[in-house]
């Protein structure tokens, strides 16, 4: 009997900017599949209806295409195992949840959020691991049916062994032993009938005939739940390979708070897609000759799991910049470089966004350079003194920058949405809008008198604006006084609450 065709997948959630971590995982799945003559599938995990959005989905697909990671099946392409958006597969998940209930491998849980919160508080106070205590698992069937007739809301939870050890087989790490006492009775189906990641992930991987799952090591602790589901359904589990996490220089998990993580940031900064893919490949893998610069085709040609290193790879922007420079100098002739520059920022679509902002400020065409320089730059050379040229003191500016950085994550990224964000921040900080904005003109455009701020931020994009604000915060430092530190924490707390409400 011949071996099945290798099939791998990447399954991002469309809930924000396209993340370099998604590209990293996609790259390794792509290379493994292509090395073995297999197929690479894109699946959109959009069951989080509150946060998923079409714009994020489009950004993910466009960013993967920009990098050169094309898929054999998925949204917009189709295939024999569709649909490839989880939001379109609800009936499939409910059918499988019902099967688990019928077979006695799952149960309905009627616990309220208040009861669950109190349970966790008591568990923490007793020094125990937080996890569902099995109350509804012990309900008599007559009571379950009475509650269903009464229309009580419920979730479906996974039954988990109460003793023993689960052995997870990993292609990189060998056997991983995890005690069942550390595995929670996971929610599989939410009250709204939508699945959680765990049920949808297992059902989709089986029905889409995925043979190998290469994913981040943060999913190791979830592997027992997935393995149990495969066992309950009587299916063969795909081979697992948990890749090392990308890390910040301080060894923490790569995050946008400490490093630019959006693929669009790197495109907007002028990194070549070949160089970014090359760098992501180097994060946890090496060529047989240890060469640092290699193409996607070369990575596929030489790819093997044995060359993956389990050490925590540090995402180093200076190293990426060095590698990008090599690609520019060694692989682009003058004509190709000119074409890349034109495609990057001298294209008509981008220039037509800038012309309305600067036309009224032009006396001669050569004025165009200084006025538009911030739109063709990365991080700007600014100082703390420049940020403090307005009426606000250093601590207030620092607070305003931090609060805005947090608020940007939930703001609508249009001119009107950005203006509304600043007006709300000014109100909360009890500052006039005209006094709040000068430091932001410097942080975003490099000078206090420049193109309109809200228009500029919309054109530059959330990713680059985030990086410039973070850079300004670095120049200025945190609030100095304890009172202002408390004020910042209060504003951030209020902001986080506001973000949840939105």
Secondary structure, 3 states (H helix, E strand, C coil): CCCCCCEEEECCCCCCCCEHHHHHHHHHHHHHHHHCCCEEEECECCCCCCCCCHHHHHHHHHHHHHHCCCCCEECCCECCCCCCEHHHCHHHHHHHHHHHHHCCCEEEECCCHHHHHHHHHHHHHCCCCCCCCCCHHHCCHHHHHHHHHCCCCCEEEECCCCCCEEEEEECCCEEEEEEHHHCCCCEEECCCCCECHHHHHHHHHHHCCCCEEEEEHHHHHHHHHHHHHHHHHCCCCCEEEEECCCECCCCCECCCCCCCCEHHHHHHHCCCHHHHHHHHHHHHECCCCCCCCCCHHHHHHHCCHHHECCCCCECCHHHHHHHHHHHHHHHCCHHHHHHHHHHHCCCHHHHHHHHHHHHHHCCCCCHHHHHHHHHHCCCCCCCHHHHCCCCCCHHHHHHHHHHHHHHCCCCCCCHHHHHHHHHHHHHHHCCCHHHHHHHHHHHHHCCCCCCCHHHHHHHHCHHHHHHHHHHHHHHHCCCCCHHHHHHHHHHHHHHHHHHHHC
